[in-house]
Amino acid sequence: MFHKENFHATDLDLHTETNQVDGHLYYIRRPYEVSHFSPRTALLDLVLFPFRLLRAVFHFLNFFSLVYSRKPLTTASGPKLNHEQQFILLLKDKLIEEVIIA
């Protein structure tokens, strides 16, 4: 239905093209940027690789822990609240629900 033509521009990047119902082709045009690579960033990536790998393995295991036991491997709880503070939070939550429903 649509005639798609490849546009080439040496000094521009053409991103996220979309065809409209009327046949027009729209895209985002940005100036072309050359990726910068330096030995410093390569060295930094090399040094951080073991930590990034351990983090990925942890998140992988955390995902399966959440799926099968519904408990994360880490605890992410806030400060300990006494009974009165919990009650106040509960009342505020109920008040917000009533405002949203009404």
BELNORLIN-V675828 format. One record per residue. PSI is psi in degrees with one decimal (* if undefined). OMEGA is omega as a letter, one per 30 degrees, with the letter a starting at -180 (* if undefined). Layout:
((PSI | OMEGA) (PSI | OMEGA))
This chain:
((-42.0 | a) (142.1 | l) (111.9 | a) (125.2 | a) (135.9 | l) (125.3 | l) (137.9 | l) (130.4 | l) (129.6 | a) (-28.2 | a) (7.5 | a) (152.0 | l) (133.1 | l) (115.6 | a) (156.3 | l) (65.0 | l) (142.4 | l) (139.3 | l) (132.3 | l) (166.4 | a) (-35.0 | a) (1.1 | l) (-2.7 | l) (146.0 | l) (122.7 | l) (146.9 | l) (164.4 | l) (127.8 | a) (123.8 | l) (154.3 | l) (143.5 | a) (132.2 | l) (128.8 | l) (133.0 | l) (136.6 | a) (131.0 | l) (131.0 | l) (155.3 | l) (-27.6 | l) (-43.8 | l) (-34.0 | l) (-42.0 | l) (-41.4 | l) (-42.3 | l) (-38.7 | l) (-41.6 | a) (-38.6 | a) (-8.1 | a) (-47.3 | l) (-38.0 | l) (-40.4 | l) (-36.9 | l) (-44.1 | l) (-39.4 | l) (-41.2 | l) (-41.6 | l) (-41.5 | l) (-45.8 | a) (-33.0 | l) (-48.1 | l) (-35.8 | l) (-38.5 | l) (-48.0 | a) (-31.9 | l) (-40.0 | l) (-37.9 | a) (-45.4 | a) (-34.6 | a) (-6.6 | a) (27.3 | l) (129.7 | l) (161.1 | l) (-21.8 | l) (156.9 | l) (132.0 | l) (69.1 | a) (155.6 | l) (-163.1 | l) (152.7 | l) (130.0 | a) (143.7 | l) (177.6 | a) (-41.0 | a) (-41.7 | l) (-37.1 | l) (-39.5 | l) (-41.0 | l) (-42.0 | l) (-39.3 | l) (-43.4 | l) (-41.1 | l) (-38.2 | l) (-44.5 | l) (-38.7 | l) (-42.6 | l) (-42.3 | l) (-41.4 | l) (-38.1 | l) (-39.4 | a) (-41.6 | a) (-38.2 | a) (* | *))
